[in-house]
Amino acid sequence: MPSQRILFISNGHGEDNHTSHVIQTLRQLCPSLEMAAMPIVGEGKAYRSLNIPIIGPTQTMPSGGFFYMKRLYLLKDFQSGLIGLTWRQLQAVLQYAPDCDLIMATGDFISQTFAYLTKRPFVSFISCLSALYEGRLRLNPLLWHDLNSSRCLAVFTRDPYTASDLQRQGLAKAKFGGIPALDRLVPTGKNLHLIPDVPAIALLPGSRMPEAARNFCLQLQLVREIAKVASGQKLQFYAALVPNLMSELDDIAKSQGWQHEQGILTYCATGSSPVEVRCYSDAFNDIVFYSTLILGMAGLAVDLAVASGKPVIQIPGEGPQFTYQFAEAQTRLLGINAQTIGTKPATPEILQQAARRVIETVQDSDYLAKCKENGPERFGPPGASERIARFLLTYLGEIK
């Protein structure tokens, strides 16, 4: 019997990441399955790292997919050929889809419409949409039409509340999926040189360069402020960085007045003890798992930290992704676990305010206990990649 074939369509880096975890689970459950992908935003690194064939053209746009934050970014994307690229990607999908047994679309309107236009059965994962932002998910009428079509077999959501909300609105096929990356958020045994009984603060500046580098510089300034106001409170700092950012540590240290040696940044202020930030490009799981509090300027990475019960303090940056608008929306999504300090790109005053809040937070055991409950409740239990993979394989008749 010829092997079955699935095409994955996703529009966003987080969406590629979610899908890559479903793909890994599918490979474990059904190694004979043929899989290909069409990432609509960026280069599709998450697929390339798994050697999944990419069926059409890819290109990184100036906005990185975050043009809804500022109209200007959309204009820059248009100038860089966004419309032509999207058209060529759609043609590639329509050419490839007739040989597919099933399509899975992860993301919002664009990826779901691509899937709908293939005229093939598809499974939708609206990973970037949530009713938690406003209490009710208002779907664009065209997206509602795509999801309501008989070819759409199921609509997976990232949190239980959104699944219930869509069912109340009449979309009976809505199901709780979850965050697939959460399934692999287990410590790997990396030696972080942790000091026992000292609160650990994680720095998550995001993964898109050059924004991640700008965010990290802001976070280092914040660490200096925290050290100033700590008044006897011992703390330890760890940064989870992408490899591209690790390679810029020398330049970043020079620009911010820190010393850098083998992934350890040190700041020595006159008359006070030195502050250290240990940086890793391969210890995200361990850093999040062992941290007491997160300094977050990221999307999915922060969601994962909150889903595992951690409190997050956010300071807005310059963007294109991590602006005040994004941070404020994250606060609504994440509930009590997230605190956003300041309403514009962080100034010295905002950094001082955030530093004081960090010290208050690590000392507030009642609040920390509430965060441990709230995060997992909002995002639901792990197991998303298995739930979604088993649904796909059941439809294909690969598992009963």
C-alpha positions as CSV (number, residue, x, y, z in Angstrom):
1,M,0.0,0.0,0.0
2,P,1.5,3.4,-1.0
3,S,2.4,5.6,2.0
4,Q,0.1,8.4,3.0
5,R,1.1,12.0,2.5
6,I,0.5,15.1,4.6
7,L,1.2,18.7,3.7
8,F,1.8,21.2,6.6
9,I,1.1,24.8,5.9
10,S,2.0,27.4,8.6
11,N,2.3,31.2,8.7
12,G,4.7,32.3,11.4
13,H,7.8,31.1,13.3
14,G,5.8,30.0,16.3
15,E,3.4,28.2,14.0
16,D,6.4,26.4,12.4
17,N,7.6,25.4,15.8
18,H,4.2,24.1,16.9
19,T,4.0,22.0,13.7
20,S,7.5,20.7,14.0
21,H,6.6,19.0,17.4
22,V,3.5,17.4,15.8
23,I,5.8,16.1,13.0
24,Q,8.3,14.6,15.5
25,T,5.4,12.7,17.2
26,L,4.0,11.6,13.8
27,R,7.5,10.2,12.9
28,Q,7.5,8.2,16.2
29,L,3.9,6.8,15.7
30,C,4.0,6.2,11.9
31,P,7.5,6.3,10.3
32,S,6.2,5.5,6.8
33,L,4.2,8.7,6.6
34,E,5.4,11.1,3.8
35,M,5.5,14.7,5.0
36,A,6.2,18.1,3.3
37,A,5.7,21.7,4.4
38,M,5.0,25.2,3.1
39,P,6.1,27.9,5.7
40,I,4.5,31.2,4.5
41,V,6.6,33.4,6.9
42,G,10.4,33.2,7.1
43,E,12.7,30.4,5.9
44,G,11.0,27.5,7.7
45,K,14.1,26.7,9.9
46,A,12.0,24.4,12.2
47,Y,11.1,22.2,9.2
48,R,14.6,22.3,7.6
49,S,16.1,21.1,10.9
50,L,13.9,18.0,10.7
51,N,14.7,17.5,7.0
52,I,11.1,18.0,5.9
53,P,10.9,19.0,2.2
54,I,9.7,22.6,1.6
55,I,7.6,22.7,-1.5
56,G,7.7,26.4,-2.5
57,P,9.7,29.7,-2.2
58,T,10.5,31.2,1.3
59,Q,11.8,34.6,2.2
60,T,12.3,36.6,5.4
61,M,10.4,39.8,5.3
62,P,11.3,43.1,7.2
63,S,8.4,42.7,9.6
64,G,9.1,39.0,10.4
65,G,5.4,38.5,10.1
66,F,4.5,41.1,12.7
67,F,3.1,43.8,10.4
68,Y,-0.2,44.0,12.4
69,M,1.9,45.8,15.0
70,K,2.6,48.8,12.7
71,R,1.2,49.6,9.2
72,L,4.7,50.8,8.2
73,Y,6.0,47.2,8.5
74,L,3.4,46.0,6.1
75,L,4.4,48.7,3.6
76,K,8.1,47.5,3.9
77,D,6.9,43.9,3.3
78,F,5.0,45.0,0.2
79,Q,8.2,46.7,-1.1
80,S,10.1,43.5,-0.5
81,G,7.7,41.5,-2.7
82,L,5.2,40.1,-0.2
83,I,2.3,39.8,-2.6
84,G,4.4,38.1,-5.3
85,L,5.9,35.7,-2.8
86,T,2.5,34.8,-1.3
87,W,1.1,34.2,-4.8
88,R,4.0,31.8,-5.7
89,Q,3.6,30.0,-2.4
90,L,-0.1,29.5,-3.0
91,Q,0.6,28.2,-6.6
92,A,3.1,25.7,-5.1
93,V,0.5,24.5,-2.6
94,L,-2.2,24.1,-5.2
95,Q,0.2,22.1,-7.4
96,Y,1.4,19.8,-4.6
97,A,-1.9,19.3,-2.8
98,P,-3.8,16.9,-5.2
99,D,-1.3,14.1,-4.3
100,C,-1.9,14.7,-0.5
101,D,-4.2,12.6,1.6
102,L,-4.5,15.4,4.2
103,I,-3.5,19.0,4.9
104,M,-2.7,20.5,8.3
105,A,-2.8,24.3,8.5
106,T,-1.3,26.0,11.6
107,G,-1.9,29.8,12.1
108,D,-4.6,32.2,11.2
109,F,-6.5,33.3,8.1
110,I,-3.7,33.0,5.5
111,S,-2.7,29.4,6.2
112,Q,-6.3,28.2,6.7
113,T,-7.4,29.8,3.4
114,F,-4.4,28.1,1.6
115,A,-5.7,24.8,3.1
116,Y,-9.3,25.5,2.1
117,L,-8.3,26.4,-1.5
118,T,-6.6,23.0,-2.0
119,K,-10.1,21.4,-2.0
120,R,-8.5,18.6,0.2
121,P,-9.6,17.5,3.7
122,F,-7.7,19.6,6.2
123,V,-7.1,19.9,10.0
124,S,-6.8,23.4,11.4
125,F,-4.7,24.5,14.4
126,I,-5.4,28.1,15.1
127,S,-2.4,28.3,17.5
128,C,-2.1,32.1,17.4
129,L,-5.8,32.9,18.2
130,S,-7.3,32.8,21.7
131,A,-10.5,33.8,23.4
132,L,-8.4,34.7,26.5
133,Y,-7.5,38.0,25.0
134,E,-11.0,39.5,25.1
135,G,-13.2,36.8,26.6
136,R,-14.7,35.8,23.2
137,L,-12.9,35.0,20.0
138,R,-14.2,37.1,17.1
139,L,-13.2,35.3,14.0
140,N,-12.9,37.1,10.7
141,P,-16.0,36.0,8.6
142,L,-13.8,34.5,5.8
143,L,-11.9,32.4,8.4
144,W,-15.2,31.3,10.0
145,H,-16.3,30.2,6.5
146,D,-13.1,28.2,6.0
147,L,-13.3,26.5,9.4
148,N,-17.0,25.8,9.0
149,S,-16.5,24.1,5.6
150,S,-17.1,20.3,5.5
151,R,-13.5,19.8,4.3
152,C,-12.2,21.1,7.7
153,L,-12.2,18.0,9.9
154,A,-11.3,19.6,13.2
155,V,-10.2,23.0,14.6
156,F,-7.6,22.6,17.4
157,T,-7.1,25.5,19.8
158,R,-4.1,26.3,22.0
159,D,-6.1,26.6,25.3
160,P,-9.2,24.9,26.7
161,Y,-11.2,28.2,27.1
162,T,-11.0,29.0,23.3
163,A,-12.3,25.5,22.4
164,S,-15.3,25.9,24.7
165,D,-15.9,29.5,23.4
166,L,-15.9,28.3,19.7
167,Q,-18.2,25.4,20.6
168,R,-20.6,27.9,22.3
169,Q,-20.5,30.0,19.0
170,G,-21.6,26.9,17.1
171,L,-18.3,25.5,15.9
172,A,-18.8,21.9,17.2
173,K,-15.6,20.6,15.6
174,A,-13.4,22.9,17.9
175,K,-11.2,20.8,20.1
176,F,-8.6,21.7,22.8
177,G,-5.1,21.0,21.3
178,G,-2.6,22.8,23.5
179,I,1.0,24.0,23.0
180,P,2.9,21.2,21.2
181,A,6.3,22.5,22.4
182,L,5.2,22.0,26.0
183,D,5.5,18.2,25.5
184,R,9.3,18.5,25.1
185,L,9.8,21.2,27.8
186,V,11.7,18.8,30.1
187,P,15.1,19.5,31.6
188,T,18.0,17.8,29.7
189,G,20.4,17.7,32.6
190,K,22.5,20.6,31.4
191,N,24.8,21.8,34.2
192,L,23.8,25.4,34.8
193,H,26.1,25.8,37.9
194,L,23.0,26.7,39.9
195,I,23.5,28.0,43.5
196,P,21.0,26.1,45.7
197,D,18.3,28.2,47.5
198,V,19.1,31.4,45.5
199,P,16.2,32.7,43.2
200,A,17.2,32.2,39.5
201,I,16.1,34.8,37.0
202,A,15.9,33.8,33.3
203,L,16.4,36.2,30.5
204,L,14.4,35.4,27.3
205,P,15.1,38.1,24.7
206,G,13.4,36.3,21.8
207,S,14.8,34.6,18.8
208,R,14.6,37.0,15.8
209,M,17.7,38.9,15.1
210,P,18.5,41.8,15.2
211,E,15.6,42.5,17.5
212,A,16.7,39.8,20.0
213,A,20.1,41.5,20.4
214,R,18.4,44.9,21.1
215,N,16.1,43.2,23.6
216,F,19.0,41.5,25.3
217,C,20.9,44.8,25.7
218,L,17.8,46.2,27.4
219,Q,17.6,43.2,29.7
220,L,21.3,43.5,30.7
221,Q,20.5,47.1,31.7
222,L,17.6,45.8,33.7
223,V,19.9,43.3,35.4
224,R,22.2,46.1,36.5
225,E,19.2,48.0,38.0
226,I,18.1,44.8,39.8
227,A,21.5,44.4,41.3
228,K,21.3,48.0,42.5
229,V,18.0,47.6,44.3
230,A,18.5,44.0,45.5
231,S,19.7,45.2,48.9
232,G,21.0,42.0,50.3
233,Q,18.6,39.7,48.2
234,K,20.9,37.2,46.5
235,L,20.0,36.4,42.9
236,Q,21.4,34.4,39.9
237,F,20.9,35.2,36.2
238,Y,20.7,32.9,33.2
239,A,20.0,33.8,29.6
240,A,18.6,31.4,26.9
241,L,19.9,32.8,23.6
242,V,19.7,31.7,20.0
243,P,23.1,30.7,18.5
244,N,23.2,33.9,16.4
245,L,23.0,36.0,19.5
246,M,25.6,34.0,21.4
247,S,28.1,34.8,18.6
248,E,27.5,38.6,19.3
249,L,28.2,38.4,23.0
250,D,31.6,40.1,22.7
251,D,30.2,43.1,20.8
252,I,27.1,43.3,23.2
253,A,29.4,43.2,26.3
254,K,31.5,46.0,24.9
255,S,28.5,48.2,24.0
256,Q,26.9,47.7,27.5
257,G,30.0,47.9,29.6
258,W,30.2,44.2,30.6
259,Q,33.1,41.7,30.4
260,H,32.6,38.5,28.4
261,E,34.3,35.2,28.9
262,Q,33.1,31.9,27.5
263,G,29.4,32.7,27.7
264,I,29.6,34.4,31.1
265,L,28.9,38.2,31.1
266,T,30.1,40.1,34.2
267,Y,29.4,43.6,35.3
268,C,31.5,45.3,37.9
269,A,30.1,48.5,39.4
270,T,32.3,50.5,41.7
271,G,31.7,49.6,45.4
272,S,29.4,46.7,44.8
273,S,29.9,43.0,44.1
274,P,30.0,41.9,40.4
275,V,26.9,40.6,38.7
276,E,27.0,37.6,36.4
277,V,24.7,36.5,33.6
278,R,25.4,32.9,32.3
279,C,24.4,32.6,28.7
280,Y,23.5,29.4,26.9
281,S,22.2,28.5,23.4
282,D,21.3,24.9,24.3
283,A,19.7,25.0,27.7
284,F,16.3,26.7,27.2
285,N,14.4,23.8,28.9
286,D,16.7,23.7,31.9
287,I,16.7,27.5,32.3
288,V,12.9,27.7,32.2
289,F,12.5,24.7,34.5
290,Y,14.8,25.9,37.2
291,S,14.0,29.6,37.1
292,T,12.0,31.4,39.8
293,L,11.1,34.3,37.5
294,I,11.4,35.2,33.8
295,L,12.4,38.5,32.2
296,G,10.5,37.9,29.0
297,M,10.6,39.8,25.6
298,A,9.4,36.9,23.5
299,G,6.2,35.2,22.3
300,L,6.1,31.4,22.4
301,A,9.1,31.1,24.8
302,V,7.1,33.2,27.4
303,D,3.9,31.2,26.8
304,L,5.9,28.0,27.5
305,A,7.3,29.5,30.7
306,V,3.8,30.6,31.9
307,A,2.3,27.2,31.0
308,S,4.8,25.7,33.3
309,G,3.8,28.0,36.1
310,K,6.4,30.8,36.0
311,P,5.9,34.5,36.6
312,V,7.0,36.8,33.9
313,I,8.1,40.5,33.9
314,Q,8.0,42.2,30.5
315,I,9.5,45.5,29.4
316,P,8.5,46.8,26.0
317,G,11.2,47.2,23.3
318,E,11.5,48.8,19.9
319,G,9.9,45.9,18.0
320,P,8.9,44.9,15.4
321,Q,7.6,42.1,17.6
322,F,8.0,43.0,21.2
323,T,6.4,46.4,21.5
324,Y,4.0,47.6,24.2
325,Q,1.0,46.5,22.1
326,F,2.4,42.9,22.0
327,A,3.3,42.9,25.7
328,E,-0.1,44.2,26.7
329,A,-1.8,41.5,24.6
330,Q,0.4,38.9,26.2
331,T,-0.6,40.1,29.6
332,R,-4.3,39.5,28.7
333,L,-3.5,36.1,27.3
334,L,-1.3,35.0,30.3
335,G,-3.4,36.4,33.1
336,I,-1.8,37.0,36.6
337,N,1.6,35.4,35.6
338,A,2.5,38.3,33.4
339,Q,3.3,41.8,34.5
340,T,4.2,44.5,31.9
341,I,6.1,47.5,33.2
342,G,5.9,50.7,31.1
343,T,3.8,51.6,28.0
344,K,6.7,52.5,25.7
345,P,10.2,51.3,24.9
346,A,11.9,51.0,28.2
347,T,13.5,54.2,29.6
348,P,15.9,54.3,32.7
349,E,12.8,55.1,34.9
350,I,10.9,52.1,33.5
351,L,13.9,49.9,34.1
352,Q,14.2,51.1,37.7
353,Q,10.4,50.4,38.2
354,A,10.8,46.9,36.7
355,A,13.8,46.1,38.9
356,R,11.9,47.0,42.0
357,R,9.0,44.8,40.8
358,V,11.4,41.8,40.2
359,I,12.6,42.0,43.9
360,E,9.0,42.3,45.2
361,T,7.9,39.4,43.0
362,V,10.7,36.9,44.0
363,Q,9.9,37.6,47.7
364,D,6.1,37.1,47.3
365,S,5.6,33.4,48.0
366,D,1.7,33.7,47.8
367,Y,1.9,35.2,44.3
368,L,4.5,32.6,43.1
369,A,2.1,29.9,44.3
370,K,-0.8,31.4,42.4
371,C,1.3,31.6,39.2
372,K,2.1,27.8,39.6
373,E,-1.7,27.2,39.5
374,N,-2.8,29.8,36.9
375,G,-0.3,29.0,34.1
376,P,-1.2,25.3,33.7
377,E,-4.9,26.0,34.2
378,R,-4.9,28.6,31.4
379,F,-3.0,26.5,28.9
380,G,-4.3,23.1,29.8
381,P,-2.2,19.9,30.2
382,P,0.7,18.9,28.0
383,G,0.2,16.3,25.3
384,A,-0.8,18.5,22.4
385,S,1.5,17.0,19.8
386,E,0.2,13.5,20.6
387,R,-3.5,14.6,20.6
388,I,-3.1,16.3,17.2
389,A,-0.9,13.5,15.7
390,R,-3.3,10.8,16.8
391,F,-6.3,12.7,15.2
392,L,-4.4,13.0,11.9
393,L,-3.4,9.3,11.9
394,T,-6.9,8.1,12.9
395,Y,-8.4,10.0,9.9
396,L,-5.7,8.4,7.6
397,G,-6.6,5.0,9.0
398,E,-3.1,4.5,10.3
399,I,-4.3,3.9,13.8
400,K,-7.6,2.8,15.1
